[in-house]
Amino acid sequence: MAQSFPVLLVRHAPVMVPEGVCYGRQDVALRPGWERVTSGLAVLAQGAVCRVLYTSPAARCQQMARKLAASTGMELRIDPRLAEMNFGEWEGRLWQDIDRGLLDAWAADPEGFVPPGGESGRALCHRVRAFWQEVQQASTPACVLSHGGPLRVLSALAAGTPPALLAPSMPQGFARLFMVGASADLTPETEEDAAPQSRRETGAPTGSKTSGSVTQRLSPVVPLWPRRHRPVPAEPALTFPKTDTGSILT
C-alpha cells in the first residue's frame, strides 16, 4: 500500500468584485485583511509540514503565495494549470447581461459547453487532472492555492470521487487538508473513468473514503479568517438566473 502524504487545498482570500459580475481569468484585487487569511494559512501549512506551495498565476493567488512562502520557507511553484476557468467574452460582464440561452446551454452541458472565447469544463478538468497526477507522483507534502473551479476538481480527485463541476465550491478564504495516497500507477484513464459528474449534489465527504486500495482521510473545510475579523458574508452573493450554474464561479 502506498504511503500517504498531506495536501492542503486552499481557496484565495475574498476579493473586491461587484455583485453579479462574471470573473475567472480576469485579475481582481483581494479584500483588505487578506494578510490575516495568509497568517492563518501559514499555521495550517506548517502544522501539515507542507514543503511545496503550488499557486495559480492569478495576482490574487500570487500575492498570498509569495507572503506565505516567505513566512514558512515552502518552495514556491507557479503553475498555470491551477488558473481559474477562462470565461472568454463573459469576463467582467454582469451575469444578467449574458444571453440566457447560452447560460442554459452551459447548465445543460458544463463539461462540453465553451463560453465564447473561453474554455470548456472538460478542458479545465484535463489540465487540473494532469497537475494532480504530478502531485501524486512527487508524493511531497504540499499546499495548493487556487480558485473555485480547479479546487472543485482537485477536492474530488483527492477524495477519490469523480469531479463534479456543479458541486458547491469551497468558500473564499477556506482550506481543507487531505491525506492522499501516493500514486503507483499513473496509467492514463479511459474517457469514461475521467468524465466529471456534472450533477453531483454534494462535495467531498467528511471522514474516510476508500478509493481502490487507498483510504483517503479528509478534514472539514476550515476558515482561515480569525473569527473576530471574518467578513459576513464571506464573499459577494451572485445575482444569477441559475443558482447551480453560478456556483461554478471563482
Backbone hydrogen bonds, N-H to C=O, Kabsch-Sander energy under -0.5 kcal/mol:
donor,donor_aa,acceptor,acceptor_aa,energy
5,F,180,V,-2.2
7,V,178,F,-2.6
8,L,142,A,-2.9
9,L,7,V,-0.7
9,L,176,R,-2.9
10,V,144,V,-3.0
11,R,174,F,-2.4
12,H,146,S,-1.8
16,M,29,A,-3.0
17,V,15,V,-1.2
20,G,237,A,-0.5
21,V,18,P,-1.3
22,C,93,R,-3.1
31,R,14,P,-2.8
34,W,31,R,-1.2
36,R,33,G,-1.2
37,V,33,G,-1.0
38,T,34,W,-2.1
39,S,35,E,-2.1
40,G,36,R,-2.1
41,L,37,V,-2.2
42,A,38,T,-2.2
43,V,39,S,-1.4
44,L,40,G,-1.7
45,A,41,L,-2.9
46,Q,42,A,-2.3
47,G,43,V,-2.1
48,A,44,L,-1.9
49,V,46,Q,-1.0
50,C,45,A,-2.5
51,R,141,P,-2.8
52,V,141,P,-1.5
53,L,75,E,-3.5
54,Y,52,V,-0.6
54,Y,143,C,-2.9
55,T,77,R,-2.2
56,S,145,L,-1.7
61,C,58,A,-1.2
62,Q,58,A,-3.0
63,Q,59,A,-2.5
65,A,61,C,-2.9
66,R,62,Q,-2.6
67,K,63,Q,-1.1
68,L,64,M,-2.5
69,A,65,A,-3.0
70,A,66,R,-1.9
71,S,67,K,-1.6
72,T,68,L,-1.7
73,G,69,A,-2.4
75,E,51,R,-2.4
77,R,53,L,-2.9
79,D,55,T,-2.7
79,D,77,R,-0.6
82,L,79,D,-2.0
83,A,80,P,-1.6
87,F,85,M,-0.7
89,E,116,P,-3.4
90,W,87,F,-2.2
91,E,88,G,-1.6
92,G,22,C,-3.2
93,R,90,W,-2.2
95,W,20,G,-2.7
97,D,94,L,-1.5
98,I,95,W,-1.5
102,L,99,D,-0.5
103,L,99,D,-1.8
104,D,100,R,-2.5
105,A,101,G,-1.8
106,W,102,L,-2.1
107,A,103,L,-2.5
108,A,104,D,-2.0
109,D,105,A,-1.4
113,F,109,D,-2.6
118,G,115,P,-3.2
119,E,86,N,-2.3
121,G,110,P,-0.8
121,G,113,F,-0.6
122,R,111,E,-2.7
124,L,120,S,-1.8
125,C,121,G,-2.5
126,H,122,R,-2.1
127,R,123,A,-2.1
128,V,124,L,-2.2
129,R,125,C,-2.6
130,A,126,H,-1.8
131,F,127,R,-1.8
132,W,128,V,-2.4
133,Q,129,R,-2.2
134,E,130,A,-1.4
135,V,131,F,-1.8
136,Q,132,W,-2.6
137,Q,133,Q,-2.2
138,A,134,E,-2.3
139,S,135,V,-2.0
140,T,135,V,-0.5
142,A,6,P,-2.0
143,C,52,V,-2.7
144,V,8,L,-3.2
145,L,54,Y,-3.0
145,L,143,C,-0.5
146,S,10,V,-2.6
146,S,144,V,-0.6
151,L,147,H,-2.3
152,R,148,G,-1.7
153,V,149,G,-1.5
154,L,150,P,-2.9
155,S,151,L,-2.7
156,A,152,R,-1.4
157,L,153,V,-2.4
158,A,154,L,-2.9
159,A,155,S,-1.6
160,G,156,A,-0.7
160,G,157,L,-0.8
161,T,156,A,-2.9
165,L,163,P,-0.5
167,A,164,A,-1.6
173,G,11,R,-0.9
173,G,12,H,-1.7
174,F,171,P,-1.2
175,A,222,V,-2.5
176,R,9,L,-2.5
178,F,7,V,-2.6
179,M,217,R,-2.2
180,V,5,F,-3.0
180,V,178,F,-0.7
182,A,3,Q,-1.4
184,A,182,A,-0.6
194,A,190,T,-2.3
195,A,191,E,-1.0
197,Q,163,P,-4.5
198,S,196,P,-0.8
200,R,197,Q,-0.8
207,G,218,L,-0.7
209,K,216,Q,-2.2
211,S,209,K,-0.5
211,S,214,V,-2.9
214,V,211,S,-1.9
216,Q,209,K,-3.8
216,Q,214,V,-0.6
217,R,179,M,-1.0
217,R,215,T,-0.6
218,L,207,G,-2.6
218,L,216,Q,-0.5
219,S,177,L,-1.7
222,V,175,A,-3.1
224,L,173,G,-2.7
229,H,226,P,-2.0
230,R,226,P,-1.0
230,R,227,R,-0.7
239,T,237,A,-0.5
240,F,238,L,-1.1
246,G,242,K,-2.4
247,S,243,T,-1.2
248,I,245,T,-1.9
249,L,246,G,-1.6
250,T,23,Y,-0.7
